Amino acid sequence: MEEEGREGEGAESQDEQRQSEDAPSEQDPEPPPEPVLEDSICVDRGAVERLTEGLLSHYLPDLQNSKRVLQELTQNQVILLETLDQEVTKFRDCNALLDLNALFTEAKIYHNKLVNIRKEMIMLHEKTTKLKKKALKLQQQKQKDLLEKEQQREKELERERQLTAKPAKHS
């Protein structure tokens, strides 16, 4: 865009140089107008120069104003493009933030699942501990019952031995 501005400036300065070359200088005396014959039309060079100057003086200010307006518009477009780029960046950041929020929500869900699993494991551990204690008590009770039965059987056997008739000793 700067190059376009420079090219335009170069064109302006070239136009100004042509005007200054074409315009009679104060030091050079104006040569007498020479008629030019083109297709049997007689044209006075001085008249052509004056018409050219008049045409340039009529349209040049409007053209220069249009050039200035176009440069301003170009600058405004650059500013708008930069602003638009910043807005796009903001939207990307916003979308990234939404993705981050979704990630945190998902992490919270999985954290709650882990907490529930931990509670379940603690509860299962407590139940297994109680069951082990109960099984140990039952085993001890079973052993005690078996021991008592064995003792009872031994007592009965002993009693039967005592009840069996013994031959009397001869003395």
matplotlib code that plots the C-alpha trace (Angstrom):
import matplotlib.pyplot as plt

x = [0.0, 2.9, 4.3, 1.1, 1.3, 4.9, 4.0, 1.2, 3.6, 6.0, 3.3, 2.4, 5.9, 6.3, 3.1, 4.4, 7.8, 6.0, 3.9, 6.9, 8.7, 5.7, 4.9, 7.0, 9.4, 9.8, 13.4, 12.6, 10.7, 7.7, 8.3, 5.7, 3.0, 3.6, 0.7, 0.8, -0.9, -2.5, -5.0, -5.4, -6.3, -4.3, -3.5, -1.8, 0.8, 0.2, -3.6, -2.9, -0.7, -3.3, -6.1, -3.9, -3.2, -6.8, -7.9, -5.3, -6.2, -9.8, -9.4, -6.2, -7.6, -10.5, -8.1, -5.7, -8.6, -9.8, -6.3, -6.2, -9.6, -8.5, -5.4, -7.5, -9.9, -6.9, -5.6, -9.0, -9.2, -5.8, -7.1, -10.3, -8.4, -6.2, -9.3, -11.0, -7.9, -8.0, -11.7, -11.0, -8.2, -10.7, -13.2, -10.5, -9.6, -13.2, -13.6, -10.5, -12.0, -15.2, -13.1, -11.3, -14.6, -15.8, -12.5, -12.9, -16.5, -15.4, -12.6, -15.1, -17.4, -14.5, -13.4, -16.9, -16.8, -13.5, -14.8, -17.8, -15.6, -13.4, -16.4, -17.6, -14.2, -14.1, -17.6, -16.6, -13.4, -15.5, -17.9, -15.1, -13.5, -16.8, -17.3, -13.8, -14.4, -17.7, -16.1, -13.3, -15.9, -17.8, -14.7, -13.7, -17.2, -17.1, -13.7, -15.1, -18.2, -16.0, -13.8, -16.8, -18.2, -14.8, -14.6, -18.2, -17.4, -14.3, -16.4, -18.9, -16.2, -14.7, -18.1, -18.7, -15.4, -16.2, -19.6, -18.3, -18.1, -14.8, -13.9, -13.3, -9.9, -9.2, -7.3]
y = [0.0, 2.3, 1.5, 2.6, 5.9, 6.3, 5.5, 8.0, 10.6, 9.8, 10.3, 13.6, 14.8, 13.7, 15.6, 18.7, 18.4, 18.1, 21.2, 23.1, 22.0, 22.8, 26.1, 29.0, 30.1, 33.7, 33.7, 32.1, 34.4, 32.8, 31.7, 32.8, 30.3, 28.0, 26.6, 22.8, 21.1, 17.7, 16.3, 19.8, 21.3, 24.3, 24.1, 26.9, 25.4, 28.2, 27.5, 23.8, 24.6, 27.0, 24.5, 21.8, 24.0, 24.9, 21.2, 20.3, 23.1, 22.1, 18.4, 18.1, 19.4, 16.9, 14.1, 15.0, 15.1, 11.7, 10.3, 11.7, 10.1, 6.8, 6.9, 7.6, 4.7, 2.4, 3.4, 2.8, -0.6, -1.5, -0.4, -2.4, -5.5, -5.2, -4.8, -7.7, -9.8, -8.9, -9.8, -13.2, -13.8, -12.9, -15.4, -18.1, -17.4, -17.5, -20.9, -22.1, -21.0, -22.9, -26.0, -25.5, -25.2, -28.4, -30.0, -28.9, -30.1, -33.5, -33.6, -32.8, -35.6, -38.1, -36.8, -37.5, -41.0, -41.6, -40.4, -42.7, -45.7, -44.9, -44.8, -48.1, -49.6, -48.4, -49.8, -53.2, -53.3, -52.7, -55.5, -57.9, -57.1, -57.8, -61.0, -62.1, -61.5, -63.3, -66.2, -66.3, -66.4, -69.1, -71.1, -70.6, -71.6, -74.7, -75.7, -75.1, -77.2, -80.0, -79.8, -80.0, -83.0, -84.7, -84.1, -85.3, -88.5, -89.1, -88.6, -91.1, -93.6, -93.1, -93.6, -96.7, -98.1, -97.3, -98.9, -102.1, -104.8, -105.4, -108.8, -108.8, -109.3, -112.3, -111.6]
z = [0.0, 0.8, -2.7, -4.3, -2.4, -3.6, -7.1, -7.0, -5.6, -8.3, -10.9, -9.3, -9.4, -13.0, -13.9, -12.1, -13.9, -17.2, -16.4, -15.4, -18.6, -20.7, -19.0, -20.2, -17.6, -16.6, -17.9, -21.3, -23.6, -25.0, -28.6, -31.1, -31.6, -34.4, -36.3, -36.5, -39.3, -38.5, -40.9, -42.3, -38.9, -37.7, -34.0, -32.1, -29.5, -27.0, -27.2, -26.6, -23.7, -22.2, -22.7, -21.1, -18.1, -17.8, -18.1, -15.5, -13.2, -13.4, -12.8, -10.9, -7.5, -7.7, -8.7, -5.8, -3.4, -4.7, -4.2, -0.6, 0.1, -1.4, 0.8, 3.9, 2.9, 2.5, 5.9, 7.4, 5.7, 7.3, 10.7, 10.2, 9.2, 12.3, 14.5, 12.8, 13.4, 17.1, 17.3, 15.6, 18.2, 21.0, 19.6, 19.4, 23.0, 24.0, 22.2, 24.0, 27.3, 26.5, 25.7, 29.0, 30.9, 29.3, 30.3, 33.9, 34.0, 32.7, 35.2, 38.0, 36.8, 36.9, 40.3, 41.7, 40.1, 41.8, 45.2, 44.8, 44.0, 47.0, 49.3, 47.8, 48.4, 52.0, 52.5, 51.0, 53.1, 56.2, 55.2, 54.5, 57.8, 59.6, 57.6, 58.5, 62.2, 62.0, 60.1, 62.8, 65.6, 63.8, 63.3, 67.0, 68.0, 65.8, 67.3, 70.8, 70.0, 68.5, 71.6, 73.9, 71.9, 72.1, 75.8, 76.2, 74.3, 76.4, 79.5, 78.3, 77.4, 80.8, 82.4, 80.5, 81.6, 85.1, 84.8, 83.3, 85.8, 87.3, 88.6, 92.3, 93.5, 95.6, 98.6]

ax = plt.figure().add_subplot(projection="3d")
ax.plot(x, y, z, "-o")
ax.set_aspect("equal")
plt.show()
